[in-house]
Amino acid sequence: MILTFFDQFSSPHFLGIPLILLSTLLPTLLLPTPNNRWITNRLSTLQLWFINTITKQLMTPLNKPGHKWALILTSLMIMLLLTNLLGLLPYTFTPTTQLSMNMALALPLWLATLLMGLRNQPTTSLGHLLPEGTPTPLIPALIMIETISLFIRPLALGVRLTANLTAGHLLIQLISTATITLLPIMPTVSLLTAIILFLLTILEVAVAMIQAYVFVLLLSLYLQENI
């Protein structure tokens, strides 16, 4: 069977059963579970410190009503972070390279922030569609542009996460294939390619963490506009 570079992005199947749900739920096994050493366990302490830092960073710009979203945003951040990082391991599948999954995360949360704004402060929410001091002839055009930019936000969230992770995985596979191919022919060039592959892997770890943070941060900014 001939494989292509894009086969790594196809959902794995076992006996005809898609395993994407399993690969999505497995990262939760890395989260700490309560036990007698909850306080003294260094790993649990480090994880709790990280979660507390992320939550504080996301909730600082929001007012009191926005703090109700702390659990949702922090849980989403941890899920995306673990899924992105585990997807860099060999022979693994990254669910966040699927646009359908990213859109399923982005669209409902964006719609929830929008509906919350329209329910609690409809005048202010609709006021974002027309900047103050706009000349009268430009009002219809600006309203259309702002409406389009508003509805394109969830698409931008999903596409950004999908594109960055997909590009990184493709680059890693291309360079690793070149390293193995050049090894018997030009060992020196293969060694240089392996060094580039190592640096790219470090970069992709950073990209996986940053993209998870950016996804949740933009949702928190959309929430800030509507509360």
Backbone hydrogen bonds, N-H to C=O, Kabsch-Sander energy under -0.5 kcal/mol:
donor,donor_aa,acceptor,acceptor_aa,energy
7,D,4,T,-1.4
8,Q,5,F,-0.6
9,F,6,F,-1.4
10,S,7,D,-1.3
14,F,17,I,-2.2
17,I,14,F,-1.6
19,L,12,P,-2.8
23,S,19,L,-2.2
24,T,20,I,-1.4
25,L,21,L,-1.8
26,L,22,L,-1.9
28,T,25,L,-1.4
29,L,26,L,-2.2
30,L,27,P,-1.7
31,L,28,T,-1.3
38,W,35,N,-1.3
41,N,37,R,-1.9
45,T,41,N,-2.2
46,L,42,R,-2.5
47,Q,43,L,-2.3
48,L,44,S,-2.7
49,W,45,T,-2.2
50,F,46,L,-2.2
51,I,47,Q,-2.6
52,N,48,L,-2.4
53,T,49,W,-2.3
54,I,50,F,-2.5
55,T,51,I,-2.5
56,K,52,N,-2.3
57,Q,53,T,-2.2
58,L,54,I,-2.2
59,M,55,T,-2.3
60,T,56,K,-1.5
62,L,59,M,-0.9
66,G,63,N,-0.6
67,H,63,N,-0.8
67,H,64,K,-1.3
68,K,65,P,-1.2
69,W,66,G,-1.7
70,A,67,H,-1.6
73,L,69,W,-2.7
74,T,70,A,-2.4
75,S,71,L,-2.2
76,L,72,I,-2.3
77,M,73,L,-2.3
78,I,74,T,-2.4
79,M,75,S,-2.4
80,L,76,L,-2.5
81,L,77,M,-2.4
82,L,78,I,-2.6
83,T,79,M,-2.4
84,N,80,L,-2.6
85,L,81,L,-2.2
86,L,82,L,-2.6
87,G,83,T,-1.4
88,L,85,L,-1.4
89,L,86,L,-1.3
92,T,89,L,-0.8
97,T,94,T,-1.6
98,Q,95,P,-1.8
99,L,97,T,-0.6
102,N,98,Q,-2.0
103,M,99,L,-2.6
104,A,100,S,-1.8
105,L,101,M,-1.2
106,A,102,N,-2.6
107,L,103,M,-2.6
109,L,105,L,-1.0
110,W,106,A,-2.6
111,L,107,L,-2.5
112,A,108,P,-2.1
113,T,109,L,-2.0
114,L,110,W,-2.2
115,L,111,L,-2.7
116,M,112,A,-2.0
117,G,113,T,-1.9
118,L,114,L,-2.3
119,R,115,L,-1.8
120,N,116,M,-2.5
121,Q,117,G,-2.3
125,S,121,Q,-2.2
126,L,122,P,-2.5
127,G,123,T,-1.6
128,H,124,T,-0.8
128,H,125,S,-0.8
129,L,126,L,-1.4
130,L,127,G,-1.3
134,T,131,P,-1.0
138,L,135,P,-1.1
139,I,135,P,-0.5
139,I,136,T,-1.3
142,L,138,L,-2.7
143,I,139,I,-2.4
144,M,140,P,-2.0
145,I,141,A,-2.5
146,E,142,L,-2.9
147,T,143,I,-2.1
148,I,144,M,-2.4
149,S,145,I,-2.5
150,L,146,E,-1.8
151,F,147,T,-2.3
152,I,148,I,-1.3
153,R,150,L,-0.9
156,A,152,I,-2.4
157,L,153,R,-2.4
158,G,154,P,-2.3
159,V,155,L,-2.8
160,R,156,A,-2.3
161,L,157,L,-1.7
162,T,158,G,-2.3
163,A,159,V,-3.1
164,N,160,R,-2.1
165,L,161,L,-1.8
166,T,162,T,-2.6
167,A,163,A,-2.6
168,G,164,N,-1.9
169,H,165,L,-2.4
170,L,166,T,-2.3
171,L,167,A,-2.3
172,I,168,G,-2.3
173,Q,169,H,-2.2
174,L,170,L,-2.6
175,I,171,L,-2.6
176,S,172,I,-2.3
177,T,173,Q,-2.2
178,A,174,L,-2.2
179,T,175,I,-2.2
180,I,176,S,-2.1
181,T,177,T,-2.2
182,L,178,A,-2.3
183,L,179,T,-0.9
186,M,182,L,-2.8
190,S,186,M,-2.3
191,L,187,P,-2.3
192,L,188,T,-2.0
193,T,189,V,-2.4
194,A,190,S,-2.2
195,I,191,L,-1.9
196,I,192,L,-2.2
197,L,193,T,-2.4
198,F,194,A,-2.2
199,L,195,I,-2.3
200,L,196,I,-2.6
201,T,197,L,-2.1
202,I,198,F,-1.9
203,L,199,L,-2.2
204,E,200,L,-2.5
205,V,201,T,-1.9
206,A,202,I,-1.9
207,V,203,L,-2.5
208,A,204,E,-2.6
209,M,205,V,-1.8
210,I,206,A,-2.8
211,Q,207,V,-2.9
212,A,208,A,-1.3
213,Y,209,M,-1.9
214,V,210,I,-3.0
215,F,211,Q,-2.2
216,V,212,A,-1.7
217,L,213,Y,-2.8
218,L,214,V,-2.6
219,L,215,F,-1.4
220,S,216,V,-2.2
221,L,217,L,-2.0
222,Y,218,L,-2.3
223,L,219,L,-2.1
224,Q,220,S,-2.1
225,E,221,L,-1.6
226,N,222,Y,-0.7
226,N,223,L,-0.8
227,I,224,Q,-0.7
